[in-house]
Amino acid sequence: MLKALYDYANKHSLVPPPGYVEKTVKAYVSLSSLAEDFAEVEMGGQQAVRCPDIGSLANGKDKCNVLAEKRSIIFPGEPSPKSQFFWDALREAGEYEPAAKACLRILEKPEIIERIDQKLDAHKVKASDRIAFKVDGKALLDGEKIQDWWQGFRAQFLKTKESADTICMVSAKPTAPVMTTSKISGLKAVGGHASGDALICFDKAAFCSYGFKKAENAPVSEEAFAAVKAALDSLLKDAPILSDMRFVHWYNCDVKREEDPIYQCGDFFQDDDDEDEEEEELSAMEIRQKEITEGKKADKLVQSLETGKEPVPLDSIYYILLLSGVNGRIMIRRYECGRYKDLQKNLQIWHEDLKLRNAAGTAPVSDCKLKARLIRLLKHRKSDAKVFESLRNELAGITPVIIMAILTGGRMPDAVAARALRHIRSQMLASADAGKDEGRMPQIPDGWACQWLKVWLIRKKRAEGEEEFLVETYNIKHPSAAYHCGGLMAVYAKIQQRAIEGVNAGVIQRYYASASRTPAIVLSRLARLCNYHLAKLEKTKFFEDRLAELYSALGDEIPVTLNLEEQSYFALGYYQQWSELNTRKAAKEDGQPGGEGEMQEQSSGNGSEAEIGQSPGNGTAMEMGQAVENEMEM
């Protein structure tokens, strides 16, 4: 990892001279070598500049960085050891760089210092802001002889071994390892300190071994660590946050943003700020436009495999780091590297595994940010102002595993299925405590939560060397009995919805949770209720045929209990069957072949229960359910 960062810094010319660090300067005190009373204040830009850095010694009480430091140190209200150190160092620099002498002259004139303070106040430069000097329009930091002076000045403070008798673990060159390394900035938002966090430290006995002291346990040269720090500082600037971690990634070659498959993926980093968790219904034109856009993205991802004209070499290597800060140290949550070609392929597989029709049956489940998708692994809450805090606290352990499974095409942890099921059950039962109007419609599982189940099942079977039959829509030929039990549950809920409008608590609120665990008992009761509901409908053949089709696919035996895998199949079967029913309804309204209208025929409405609930080839739905219940009672 350190070698990869070292190479990245050298490739992109990020390595500053030894003892320098990229920092931003809030303001410059502009002086003149000719006009001794001239003093103005110029604001600095957002661009970082190379400043001398004395490292951890600046955290003490008597030393500070030179040439560029806090306003409170350069112009203190009361003299302090730090301010004295700054001006003493500047006095030494004056022996090498004449421009530094112009800065020293203002010490002899308190009225100039007072004027500078007033101007700094007018520009709203705070005591904690970093300032520097300009002389004759040129920054003192850029002085021709300053670098030579600084290298000699800082040598007296370096804590290194006297002889270069060890090998640098980064550059593999003989070195005298540095005892203390500079801190890395950019992790404040994910638990780090504002002043930076240590990447390499040996301040505890537990970190040392074989009698070595501190940095001797992992010898790194000053030059090598400066490169590593420069690379991390650069990469962390644009690194997004995922579940309280910084997602840092790079390549061993130049990869443009539009050629980066991670950004092209669309799930990880979307620029919109919409936190709405509701899925959108897309018009036919929007669906077609989306398909065209996604097709173009897919073409870009696979063009190397088909035409051999990929602008990025296929043997290029990607590197991924998940970082956070803990007690002043950098925690590496995960490190991964692999081939660019494999990354493209794995992200394609991720999108293929996610494919699922929405509950309305009108379009694919809409895309969303990974953050929104991860929320579906929390318990469903109607409103939660601290949902993102819960995301960080509850999913900190599995989020890195999930991200790496996506990027490497690996298996998802079982916790994904367990948490997605919990989210679905809590969502389905939410209407039981809701208002009267809200409880009238059967609850539909969240599409993004069901996508987690689909991905988990597909990758579990793939890892076990088995074929998985889950597709975007309901698969009547799927071999799982639990899957078809979920489908039956959806049909029974739809029948009740058609038969009894405005029901306050339907079969879903009453039976879904128990049916997803013990379907044999619950489906037998729903089979009896179904006959009464069908008797209230004028057209029943569509539902009768659908029940017959599902019972035929189910086989001769309804599962008594369901394990985690089977419960996942049940939830997916319910969701996809509901979507299938809505798809056929839409086909009927459009007059398309295969619509509900072609499958229905007019019923007199006064037939016997046995005739109404008839399922060809399998006996009546009620008889089959009754047989199961009798068996359970025995």
N, C-alpha and C positions, 0 to 999 in steps of 0.2 A: 504493500500500500504506500509506504513512504517513498519507495523508489519510483512508483508511478507518479506521485505528486512532484517529486524532484524532476523527473523527465518533463512533466507538463510545464513546470515553471521555466525550465531552460528552453524548451521548444518555443514558448511564447514570450521569451525575453522578460520575464517577470522578476528575475532575481535582482534585488538591489545590492549595492556594494555592502560588504560586511559592516554591521553596526548601524545600518539605515533601515527604516521602516516607513511604509506608505501611510501618511496621515493627512487629514484635512486641516487647513489653517483658516480660522474664522476671519482674521483681520491682520493686516500688516501695518506697522508703524513706519511710515515713509520719511526718511531723513535725507539730508544733503551733505556731501563732503565739503562743499564750499560755503553754503549759508548755514552757519552754526545754529541759528534760531529757527530754522525751517523744520516743522514737524506736522505731518498730516496723517490721517488714518484712511487706509484703503481696505475695502472688504475683499476677503479671499473668495475663491469660487468653491464649487462642490468637488472639483477634481482633486484627488489626493496627490500630495507631493512627497518626495523622499526627505525624511527628517532624521537627524541623529537620534539614536535610541540607546539608552543606557541599560535597558532591560529591567529586571526586578529590583535593581538598586534604587530606582526612582520611587519605589514604594516605601523607602525608609524615611527618616526624619531630616537627614542632612544632605541628601543628594537629589538631583532632578535631571531631566533631559535638558540639553543645551540648544541654543539657537531658536528653538520653537517650543514654547511651554505655555502653561496656563497664565492668564493675565494676573491672577492673584499671586503668582510666584515672581513674575518679572517686575510688576509694579505693586508690591504689597502695601497694605495700610501701615503695617509695622514690619521692621526688618526681621527676617527669619533665616535659619540656616540654609534652607533651600534657595531663597533668593540670593543669599551671599554666594552660594556655590555657583549659581547661574552667572552672576556678574564676574566672579573670579575666573570662570572658564572663558567667558567672553574676552576678558583682559588678556588671557594667554593666546586666544585666537587672534587678537590684534597684532601679535608679534609676527604672524604669518600672513594675515589678510588685512590690508589697510582699511578696507571698508568697515571692519569691526570697530576701529577707533572712533568712527563717527557715532556709533551707538554708545560708546563709553562716555562721550562728552555730555550727553544729556543728564548723566548722574551728577554732574557738577552744577546743574541749573535746575533747582526744584520747581521754578516757575514753568519750565518746559514740561516737566513730568506732570504738573498739575493740569497744564493745557492738554496734554495727551490723554489724561484720564477723562477730562471733560468730553473730548472728541470720541473716545471709546464709549462713554455713556450715551452720547448722542446717537451712535450707531448701534446701540443696544447690545454691546459686546459684554457678556457676563463674565464674572470672575473665573468661572470654570472653563471658559472658551480658550482655545489655543491661539496664540498670536506669535508673530515673528517680525523680522525687520526687513526693510528695503532701503538701500542706499543708492541714490542717483538713479532710481527707477528699477534697480536690479535687486532681486531677493538675495539676502546674505547667504541663504541656504545654497545658492548656486555659485558662490564664490569659487574661483579657480583653485585657490590654495586651501580652501576650507576642508576638503576631503582628506588631504594629506595631514593637516593638523589634527583632524578628528581621529584618524586611525592611530596616531601616536598618543593622543590624549586618553583615549578609551583603553589602551593597552594596559594601563596601570590598574584597571578595575576588572579585567578579565580573570575569571576563575577557571583556568585550564591546567592540565598536567603539563609539566615542564617539557616532557619529551613526547614526540609523536610515535608511541610504541604500540598503538592499538589501531584496528581497522574500523573505519566508519561503516556502520551498518547500512547506510544509505548509498554512499558513493563508492564503497569498497576501496577507499584510498587510506593510506596511513594518516592518522590524525591524532591531535591532542584534544580529546573530547571536551566539549563545554560542560560545565557543571550545572549551569542554569540556562534554560531556554526561554525565549520570549513567548508571551501569551498570544493566543489566537483570538481575534475579534469576530463578531458576527453571530454569536449564539445566545445573545441576551433574550431573544424572544422564545427560546426553548430551554430555559433554565440556566443559561450562562450568566456570567457577571458582565457588567458594563465595561469593566476594565480589561476583559478578556479571560480566557481559560487556558490552562496548561494542557498541552498534548502529551508531553513526556515529563514525568516527575518521579522522584524517588525519595520523597520526604518521610516515608514510613518504612520501618524495618521490614515489614512484610513484602515490600517491593524489591528488596535486595536479596542477593543469593551468592553463594560460593565466596563469601568474604569480600565481595566487591563493594565499593562505596558509591552511592548515588549514581551519577551518569556513567560510571564504569560498567554498570549492568547492561546498558544499551548505548555504547559510544556513538556519538553523532558529532560530526564536525560543525563548526559554526557556519561555514559556507553552505553545507547540505541542509541544515535546519532552516537557514534563511530562505532557501528555495522552497522547502516544504511549506513554510509559513506564508510565503508570497502566493503560492498556488492556492492554499486554503482560503486566504483572505480574498483572493480574486473570485474563486468559485462560490464562496458563501454569499457574495453580494446579491446574486440573482437566484440563489437556491430557495425553492419554495418550502413551505412548512407542511408536513403531513403528520398529524397526530402527535404534536409536540416534538417533532424531529425535523431537522433540516435534511432535505433530499438533495445530495450533491452527486452530480454525475459528469463525466467527461470521457473523451476518447483519446486514443494514442495518435490520432490524425485530425486534420481539420474537418469538422462536420458542421455544416450550416444548420441553423435552426429549422429550416424547412426540410432538411434531410435527416433530422434527428427523429428516430422512430418513437422515442418517449414523448416528445412534444406532439408528434403526429397522431399518437394514440388517442388523445382527446380526453381521456379519463383522468389523468393525473393533474394536468395543469390547464385549466380553462380560465380565460381572462374575465369571464363575467362574474359579477358579485351577487348573482341571484341565489338566495338561500332557500327559495321556495321548494318544498319537498313534494309538491303535487306533480303528477305526470300530465303532460299536455296532450290534448287531442289534436292530431295533425290533419290538415285537409289533404285531399288527394294530390294537389299540386305541390304542397309542402313535402309530402312523402316522396314524391318523384324527385324533387330537387335534392332531398336528403340522400336518396339512393345514388344519385349522380355524384354528389360530393363525396360520399363514402367510397364509391367506386374509384374515384380519382385517387383518393388516399391509398386504397388498397393497391392500385396500380403502381404507385410510387414505392410502396413497401416491397413489392415482389419483382420489380423490373430487373433487378440484378440476376434473379434466378431464371428469368425468361429470355432476356436479351443480352445479358452480360455487359450492359452499359451503365451499371451502377456507378455514380460519381464517387461514392465512398468505397474503397477497397473492401471486399468481402472478408478478408482476413484481419480487418481492423479490430481492435479490442476496445470494449467499453468497460468503464469502472463506475461503481456506484457505492456511495457512502451514506449511511443514515447516522446523523450526529445529533447529540443533545449535550447540554451542560449540567453537571452535577457537582456541587460543592467546589466550584473553581476548577474542575477538571473536565476534559472533553470525554464523553462516553461514546464509544463507537458501537452503535446498536447493531450495525450489520455492514459487512463489506463483501462486495461481489464483483467479479470480473468475468468476461466471456467474449465471445465473438459477436461482432456487429450483425452478421447474417442470422445468428441464432436469436438475437434480440428482436429483430424484425419478425422472424417466424413466430416467436413466443407471443408477441403482442397481437399478431393475427389470430393465433389460437385462442387467446383471451377473448377477443371479440366474437369469434365463432362460438365459443362455449357460452357466451352471454346471451346469444340470440333467443328471444322470447317474444311472443305476441302479447300485446297489452290486454288488460281485462275486458276492454270494450270490443276487442277483436278487429280494430280498425287499422292498427299500425304496429310496428315493433315497439317494445318498451323504450321510452326515450332515453337518450344518453344523459349521464350526470357526472359530476365531479366525484372523484374517489372519496372525498370527505363526506359527501352526501350519501354515497353508497355504504360507507362504514357506519353511518348512523343507524342503518337497518340491522346492525348487530347489537344494538342497545335495546333495552325493553321499550316498547312503544309508549310514548307519552303524547297526549293531545297537545300540550304546550309545555315547553321547557326552556326557560331563558338560559339555563346553564348546560345546554346539550353538548356544546363543544368542550366544556370542562369535563363533562362525563365521558366524552369520547377520549380525551387524553388520559383520564384516570383508569377507565375500565379496559381500554383496548391497547394500552401501552405495551403489553407483553406479546400480543399476537399480530399487531399491525406490521412490524418488520417482517414477520414470517409470511404474511399475506402478500406484501409488496414483492418480496423475493419470489414467491410462488407465481405471481403474475409475470414477472420479468424473466423467469427461468422455465416457465411452463410446468412447474412442479405441482405437487398435491397440496390442497388446502388443508389446514389443521381441522380436526373434528370440531373444535370450538366454533368454527364458522357455521356449521350446520346447526349445532345446539343453540347458538345465539340467534340465528335467523329464525328458527322455529319458535323460540321464545317471543321474538318480536311479532311474529305472525299471530300467535295465540293471543297475546295481549292486545293486539290490534282488533282481532275478530271479536274479542269479548268486550271491547271498549263501549260498544253501543248498549250493553246491558245497563251501564250506569249513565248513559247519555239521556238527553231529553227525549220526549215522546216521538217527535217527528224524526229524529236522527236514528232511532232504534227500529224504524219500520222496514228499512231496506237491509237485505243480507249484506254483511261485511265481506269485502273482497280482499284477499291477501295483497300486500304491497308488492308490486312488480319487481322492484329492485331487491327486496328480500328474497323473492322466489328465484331471482337470478343467482343469488349466492348459493341456494340449494342446488340449482342445476349445475353450476360450476363445480361444486363440491362433489356431487355424485359422478359427474363425467370424469373428473380427474381421479377419483377414488377407483373407479372401474379401470381406467386407463393404467393406473399404477399397478393394479392387480392382474393386468394382462387380459381383462375381459372386455367384451364389446358392450357399449352403452347405446341404448335405443332412444334416448331423449332427443327430441328435435324442437324446433321453434313452436310448433303447435301440438295439439293432443295426438298421441300415437296409440291408436286402438290396438295395435299389435304388440305393444310393450309387454314383456313377460311378467312384470311385477304386479302381484295381486293388490298390494297396498296402493299402487298408483291408480288402479281402476276403482278401488274403494273410495278414493278421493273424488274420482270422476262421478261416481254414483251420488256422493254427498252433494255435489254441485247440481246435479239434475233434480234431486229431491228439493233442494233449496229453490231452484228456479220454478218447479211445479207449485210449491207453496206460494211463491211470489205472484204467480199468475192467478192462482185460485183465491187467495185471500189478500186483497189490497189493504194496506194500512195496518198490517199486523205489527204489534208493538215489539214482541220478542219472538223471532222465528226459530227455525230449526238450527240455524247457525249459532245464534246466541245460546241456545239451550244445549246443543249436542256436539258442536264442532270439536271442542277440547277433548271430550271423552272419545269421540269417534276417531280422532287422530292417534289414539293410543290403543283403544279396544274396539275395533270396528265391527266385530261380529255381533256384539250385543246391540250396539246403537243402530246399525243398518237394518236389523230385524224390526226395530220399532219404527224406523222411518219408512220401511216398506208398507207397514200397516197404515200409517198416516197417509202415505202417498195415494192409496186407493180412495180414501175419502176426499182428498184434494182433487184427484182426477175426475171424480164424479161431478165436481162443480164446473168443469170445463166443457165447452162445446166441442173443441177439437183436441183430441188426445193421441192420435196415431203417432205424431212426431215424438212425443215423450215416451210412448209405449215402445216404439222401435228403438229409441236411444237407450232405454233401460235394458231391453233385450240384448242389444249390441254390447253393452257394458258387462252385463251378467255373463254373456257368452265369453267375453275376453277374460273375465275374472276367473272362470273355471268352476270347479266343483266345491271349492272350500274357501270360506271367508276367513282371513287370519283372525286369531283370537286376540293376540297382542302384537304390537309393532315396536321394533327397536329403532335406534336413531336413523339408520338408513331407510327403513320402511316408512317412518314418520315423514321423512323428507320427500319420499315418493308420494305419500298421501297428499301433502300440501301442494306439491306440483301438479298432481292429478286433478285436485279440486280447482286450482287456478286455471289450468289449461282447458279443462272441460267447461268452465264458466265462460272463458274466452271463446271456445268453440260454439257454445250455444248463442252467444251474441253475434258471432260471425254468420251463423246460419240465419239468424233473425235479420241481419243487415242484407243478406243475400235475398231473402224473401221480399223485403221492402223494395229492393232494386229490381225484382223480377228476374234474378239470375238463376241459372240451373243449380240445383243442389240446395236451394233455399228451404226454409222451414215450410213454405207453402206447398212445395212439391211432396213433402214427407207427411203432410197432414191430410186428413179427410174428415168430413163433417160427421160428428157423433150425435146420436139422438139425445144423449145426456141422461137417459133413464135406464141404461143397461145395468147388469149385475156387477158387483165388485170384482168378481172373478174375470168377467169379460173385459172390464175396464183396465184391470191390472195385468192382462195377459202379456207374457213375454215369450214369443215363439221359440220353441226348442229348449226352454229352460223352466217351464212352469210359470205360474204367476209370481210377480215380485213379492207379494204377500206370503205365498206358500214357501218360497225359498227363504225369506227372512224368518218365518215362523219355525221352519225346520232348524235353523241355526240356533234360535233362542231355546227351543226344546232341548237341543243337544247340550247347550251351555248349562241349562238347569239340571240336566242329568249328571 
